[in-house]
């Protein structure tokens, strides 16, 4: 299996949509600890936050979390199709 970074295929539409929805969610996020409206983040800054979150997920990924995600996909179908 080739290394994922060596693949040049475009993202599946569902994955592209999921990233878009994450960007929008961060742009409008509100809870007692964070109010996006008051942060006045630009597009580049929101994208950097998404990258930081993805990097954090990558570094902190463990078998329990991965197994839970796989179980969710198997129970609810493949969201990329």
Phi and psi in degrees as a GROMACS rama.xvg file:
@    title "Ramachandran Plot"
@    xaxis  label "Phi"
@    yaxis  label "Psi"
@TYPE xy
-69.0855  154.07  UNK-2
-61.3486  134.979  UNK-3
-54.4597  -33.6513  UNK-4
-72.6321  -13.6775  UNK-5
-87.9724  -7.55533  UNK-6
-81.5221  137.518  UNK-7
-111.464  13.0839  UNK-8
-72.1984  146.173  UNK-9
-67.0315  158.859  UNK-10
-63.7924  143.08  UNK-11
-60.0257  148.866  UNK-12
-55.2012  -40.0319  UNK-13
-66.6015  -36.0942  UNK-14
-70.9822  -40.8802  UNK-15
-60.9925  -43.1763  UNK-16
-64.2781  -40.9163  UNK-17
-62.1713  -40.9385  UNK-18
-65.357  -42.0337  UNK-19
-60.6387  -45.6308  UNK-20
-63.306  -35.7576  UNK-21
-65.2473  -43.103  UNK-22
-58.4842  -47.6251  UNK-23
-64.2245  -41.8065  UNK-24
-61.0361  -42.3816  UNK-25
-67.7141  -39.2364  UNK-26
-60.9986  -27.5219  UNK-27
-116.495  10.3085  UNK-28
-63.4694  140.449  UNK-29
-150.192  126.053  UNK-30
-155.517  178.907  UNK-31
-59.2554  -23.3397  UNK-32
-98.0589  -15.0769  UNK-33
-152.267  129.309  UNK-34
-126.684  99.4775  UNK-35
-57.0681  -35.904  UNK-36
-56.9562  -38.4655  UNK-37
-83.5871  -14.1138  UNK-38
-82.517  -19.8187  UNK-39
42.1427  59.0711  UNK-40
-80.2153  137.105  UNK-41
-81.2706  171.828  UNK-42
-59.4099  -43.9934  UNK-43
-64.1325  -38.6277  UNK-44
-68.6852  -39.2251  UNK-45
-62.2393  -43.1926  UNK-46
-62.2094  -39.0456  UNK-47
-65.7023  -35.9789  UNK-48
-64.8292  -43.271  UNK-49
-60.5226  -44.4233  UNK-50
-61.0704  -41.6927  UNK-51
-62.6272  -40.6074  UNK-52
-66.196  -40.966  UNK-53
-65.3401  -42.0658  UNK-54
-63.0826  -40.2144  UNK-55
-63.7889  -42.5707  UNK-56
-62.0053  -42.4838  UNK-57
-61.4647  -46.1581  UNK-58
-68.9731  -36.118  UNK-59
-99.9967  9.31896  UNK-60
-65.4849  137.347  UNK-61
-136.652  169.772  UNK-62
-60.5324  -38.534  UNK-63
-63.8189  -44.0267  UNK-64
-67.8127  -42.2075  UNK-65
-64.2763  -42.952  UNK-66
-63.4304  -39.2863  UNK-67
-63.2052  -40.7701  UNK-68
-66.9146  -41.6747  UNK-69
-63.4273  -41.784  UNK-70
-61.2421  -42.4387  UNK-71
-61.4387  -43.3036  UNK-72
-63.4017  -43.3084  UNK-73
-68.956  -32.427  UNK-74
-79.7185  -29.8832  UNK-75
-114.118  10.2637  UNK-76
86.3645  169.189  UNK-77
-82.9736  112.679  UNK-78
-71.5083  -7.93644  UNK-79
-89.3451  2.5181  UNK-80
